[in-house]
Amino acid sequence: MTIDYLVADPSGNTTILVLTPVAKAQHSSLAAQLLALPGIEAEQVGYVSREAGKPLRVDMMGGEFCGNASRSAAAWALACDGGEQGVYDVSCSGCDAVLPAKVARKGEGTYEAFIEMPYPEDVSGILIAVDDFPARFFRVDLPGITHFVHFVPSLEGLDKEKYWTILQDYVDGEDLPAYGLVLCDTKKGEMIPAVYVRDTDTLYWENSCGSGSAAVAAALACTTHKNVACYMKQPGGTLAIAAKVSEKGDLQQIFIGGPVTLGEVETVTIS
């Protein structure tokens, strides 16, 4: 099988975008082969298709939702159109809503892309035992992925693997297609995200995470009942996050955005 693809870098969350039509039944196995290619240090694979009169379609390797891959697909569409800026509707696996993405070309192969994120199905505060003491987490159920956000005084010296093990034990028995952990220091505007995808059995401590960033925005908006707008630094880059609330303080909209770099289209033959 000959595959056309490009490597996108949406704020550090390196993503392989497959441009050749591939049957869904092959998505997981082909993704594993692409991620193992020498010289490509990507965290995920998305399959992109474009049909006139329809939204861009992004199918992630495990059927999960991904905001960064959706932003990258919109940047690719603008590159194909040769424009300087544009708004593209994006449909992504794991999410029934069509999401508008606004893209602007910044230079050769570089773009800035913002996308409205899907509305959470639920945002709730929960207690999980950490070192035998109850610790507050926010569970944010987004379409296609559930994030657990934990606000900490500082990320320095934090044992992230310990928190992941604790979260694994907590969700054991739940049938979640994808779930993530976000450790966040709001004072410094920093976060460390991790995502596990069930169908590909992959865990990545991601360089940046769009849905995790949206989960942070949702948790902050729901606790303060105020609009949120800030930058969130992550291991591989920075994302802008925003959440809008009503006059009563109810969550209405969530946005994320930041830079996207697109590589050249490459071709590879997979046996």
N, C-alpha and C positions, 0 to 999 in steps of 0.2 A: 504494500500500500504506500502510495506517495502522498505526503502530507505537506501542504503549505502552511506556514505558521510565522508568527512574529513574537518577539519577547517584549512585553510591556512592563514598564516600571512605574506603577502608580504609588508614588510616595514611599517606595521601598518594598512594596508587596509584590515582588516580581512574579509575573503571570505569563504563562504561555497561552497565546490566543491562536487556536487552530482555525484556519480559514477554509479548509476543505470539508465538505459535508461528510460526517461520520455517523454511522448508526448508533443510537443511544446505548444499545447493548454493548458496544465496544468502548464507550467513553472511559470507564474505569481502567480497563486493561491498557488501552492506548496511553492514557495519562501516565501510568506507571512507567511505561517505556520512554515517554518524552521527558519525564522528570529525571530519568536516569541517563539521559544523553550527556556525554562529556562536554564540559565548557558552558553548560547552562545550569545556573544555580537558581532555579525557580521554586516557588512555594506552592503553586497551584496551576491548574489547566482549565481553560474555558473554551468552549466551542461556539464560534460566532457565525451567525448567518444573517443575511440581509436580503429582503424581498421588497420590491417597489410597493409603496402604499401600506406597508406594515411596519410595526416597531422593529428595531434591532432586536435580535434574539441572542441571548447568552445562556448556554447550558453548561453549568459547572461540572467538574469531573465526578462528583458524588451526588449531584442533584441539589446541592445546597445553594443558598443565595449568597451573592458577593457584590457589595457596593463598589469596591475598587475595580473588579473586572468589568462591571457595567460602565464605570467612568472611562475605562480604557477602551472599551468597544465604541463608545461615543467619540473618543478622540480618533480612533481608527477610521470611523465613518467620515469625520471632518477631513482627515488626511486624504481619503479616497476622493472626496468631493473637491479638494483643492481650495477650500474656503479659508477665511480668516477666523470666522466664528459661526456658531450655529447652535440650534437646540434640537436634540434628538430624543425621541421616545425609545425607552429601552425596556424590554421584557426579559426577566432573568428567572432561571429555574428556582424553585423554592418559594416563589412570590407570584401571586395572581395579579397584582397591580402593575400597570404600566407606569414607568418612572421617567419623568423628564430630566434630561441631562444637558447642561449648558457648557459649551466648550469654546475655548479661544486658543488660537495658535500663538505661541510665544517665540518660537524660533524653529530652526531646522530639527524636526522630530520631537519638539517639546511643546506641551500644551498645558493649559489649566482647565480642569474639568470639575464641575459641581453637579451634584445629583440630589434630588429629593428622595429620601429613603422611605421605605414602607412603614406604615404606622404599626407600632407594637400591638400584638394581640393582648399583651398584659405586661404590666410593670409592678413588681411586688417586692417588698422588703422581707428577707428571710434571715434566719439565724443558722449558722453552721459552726460546729465546734472546731476551734483552732487552738491547739495546745491546751485542751480541756476547758477552754473558755468560749462562750458564745461570741461569734463575730458576725457583724451585720454585712450581708451581701444584698445586692439588688439583682433580682432575676428579671431579665428583659426578654420576653418571648417575641422575637421577630419572625416573620414568615421565613421558613427554611432554616432558621438557626436560633438557638437560645444562648444568650450570653449571661454570665454571672459576673457582676461588677463589684469589686471590693475596693473601697477607698482607704488608703493607708497614709500615715504621716510622712513616710519617706520610702522610696524604692531602693535606696542604698543599703546594700547588705541583705536584702530580702531574699529568702529562700523560695524562689518561684516554684521549684519542683515540689516542695512540700505542699504548697497551696494547690498545685495541680492534682497531686495524689489525694488530697482531702476532697477536692471537687469530684474526682472520679468515684470515690466511695459514696459521695452524696447522691450522685445521679445514677448509680448502679441500679438497674432494674427499670429505668425509664427508657422508652423507645424514642430517643432523640436522633434525628438524622444527622444533626451537626450541633455541637455546642462549644462554647468558648469561655475562657477566663480572661478577665481584664483586671489587672492590678493598677490602680491609678492614684497618683499624687496630684491633687487639684491645685495645691499651692504653687508647685513648679510647672504645672501643666504638662505632666508626663504620664505615660502609660505603657504597660507591657502586656501585649495580647497573645493568647494561645488559642488555637482552633483545632478541634478534632472532628473529622468527617467519617461517619460510620461506614458508608459503602466502599470507601477506598482504604479504610483503616489507617488513616494518616493523621499524625499530630504534628503541628508546626508552631513553634514560638515565632510568631510572624513579625516581620520588620515593620509592618503597619497593617491595620485591619479596619476596613471601612465599616462593617457592621458592628464591630466592637466599639468604634468611635461613636456610632449612632446610639449604641446602648448607653455609653457614658452620658451623651447629651440627654437622652431620655431620662436616665436616673437623676441627673442634676435638675432637670426641669420639673420632674415629678416631686422632688423633695423640697425645692425652693418655691415652686409655683410661679416661677419667673422665666422670662426669655433667657436663653443661653446663647452666647456667642464667644468663642475663644479658639485658640490654637492648641492642639494637643500633640506634643512631641512624642515620637515613638522611636524604637531602635533604628529604623531605617529611613525615617523622614517625618515630616510634620503634616498633619491634616487640620483643616479648619472644620469646626463643628458648630452647629447652630440648632436650636430648638425654639419653636414658637408656641406660646401658651395663650389661651383665651383670657378674657377679662376675669373669669372665675378661676384662672390658674390651671385649666385643663390642657393637657398636651394636644397640639394641633398638627404641627409639622416638624420634620427633622431633615436637616441638610448636612452633607459632608462635601468637602472639596479640597483640591490641592493639585500639585503638578503631576503630569503623566508624561513619561518619555517612551517613545515607540522606536523599536529597532527596525531593521530592514526585514522584508519578507524573505524567509528562508524556505528551502525545500529539503525534506528528508524522506528516505525510504525506510519504512518499518516492515519487518518480515512477520 
